[in-house]
Amino acid sequence: LTVDGTHTWASLTLQNGCVLKQTATTTTAATKTNLTINGNFLVNSGTSINLDGLGYTPGYTSDGSAGSTPTTTGAASGNYPGGSHGGQSVGGTPGVAYDSFTQPNDPGSGRTAVSSGAGETGGGYFKLTVNNGSSFTNNGTISANGAVALASGAGGGIWITTTGVVSG
């Protein structure tokens, strides 16, 4: 199930091996998923929200704007540094750290553009708001890891807010 952009649903259950994901961020546009659920949200065992490797591409990072336009300014460069996000990467010329630890709003940066190999993009971005005192149950997996290789992409952003019970 691919979900991009902002959506509001009455309730949502992921079941039967469902994988909720988003379209990968490109060099011209950051992809974000922002879900508001006005009832219960259940991620069953064996299902996942998986945004691994769907963030900024190698050599790109956030421009810090509300739209999170991809840019090469402040991105990692040189000999194999990984991508930065909430903290700065190491190796070569690390990318600039950006975003909030408590209220993230961006995908993770990709690794340096000069290292060889495919992948190595940052992790994607997912915001979930569960309203009306409803419950959020996670018996599956939620992840936004950077792609792993010689110089890995940075982890993405996951922000979950609920006024109800959280379990799982």
N, C-alpha and C positions, 0 to 999 in steps of 0.2 A: 504494500500500500504506500504510494508516494504522495506526500502531502507537503505542498509549498505554500508559503504566505500565511495569512491570518484567517482563522476559521472559528466559529462558535457553534457548538453542538450541544444537544440536550444531554446526552450521555455517550460513553464509548467503552466498548470491551474489545480488547485484542485477544484472539483465540485461534486455536488450530494451527499453530506455527506461524502466525502472521508476523511480518516484519514491517514496522512503520519506518519509513525513511523519507529523505528529501532529495531533490535534484542537486547535483554537485554545484558548488559555487564556481563561477567562471572568472576569467581575467577582467570582465566588465561588470559583473553583478554578483553581489553576495546573496546566497539563498538562505532564508530563515524560515522556521516553522514556529508559529505562535498559535497555540490552541487554547480556547476557553471552553471548559466543559461545565454546564450548569447543573449537572447531575453527577452520578458516580462514574469514575474512570477506573477500569480494571485491566491490568496487564497480566494475563494468565501465564502460568508456567509454560515454558517452551516458546513463548513469543517475545518480541523485543521492539524497542525503539533504538535503531542502530544508525548513527550518523557518522560512523568511523570513516575517516578519509574524505569527507564531503565538504570540508572547509576551503580556505584559500589555497590556490594552486602554488607550486614552487616559485619562489621569488616574489610572492605577493603577500600583503598584509592589509589591515584595516586603515582607512584614512581618518578614522575617529569620528566621522559624521553619523548622524542618525540613520542614514541609509547604508552605512558601512561600505562605501564604494571601494573596490579593490585598488590598491596602489603599490608601486614598487618602492616608494619613498619610505624609509624606515624598515624595509624588509631585510632579512638575513642575506649576507653575501660572503664571498671568500671561500676558505677551505672547509666546507661541510658543516656549517652550523645548522642546527635544527631550527624549526619555527618557534617564534615567541607568541605568547598570548598574555595570560595574567602574570607571567614572569618572563625574564629574559633568557634566551637560549645561550648555549656555550659553543665555542669553536668559531674559527674565522671571525667575521664581523657579525655579532649577533643582531637579530632584529630587535626593534624597540618593543618593550612590554606595553600592553594597552588593555583596556577593559576593566571591569569591576569583578572582584572575587565574590561579592554578595549579590550582585544584580547584573550578571553578564548580559551582553547585548550583541556579541560578535562570534563568528566562527574562529577557529584557530588558524594561525599563519602556516603557510607551506615552508619547507626547508629552503636553503639557498638554491638559486636557479642554476648555478654552475656545476653542482655535483651531478654525477651520472646516475641513471636508473629511473625507472618509472614510478609513479605514485609519489609518496612523500608529501601529500597534501595535509593540511590541517583537518581537525575534526569539525563537524557541522555545528549548527546552533538550533536549540529547541527550547521554547518557553511554554510551560503548561500552567494554566490557572484553573483550579477546580473551585467553583463558587457554591454558594447557598448551603454551606455546612455539609456538603456532600463528601463522600469518601474517595480517597485515592489508594488503591491497592496495587502494589507492584510485586508480583510473584515471578516476573520474568527478568529481563535485562534492559537497562537504559545506558547507552554509551555514546560518546562523541570523541573517540580517540583519534589522534593524528596517525596517518599511515606510517608504518615503521619500516625503515631501511637504513642505509648508511648514515644519513642525517634525517631524522624523523620530523614530520610535521607536528605542530603543537596541538594539544587537546583543544576541543571546541568548547562551547558554552551550553550548559544545561541549567535552567532556572525553573524551579517548581514552587508554586504558591498554592496553598489551599486553606480554606477556613474550616475544614472538617477533619475527619480522622484519616491518618496516614498509616498504612500497614503493609506488611509484606516482607 
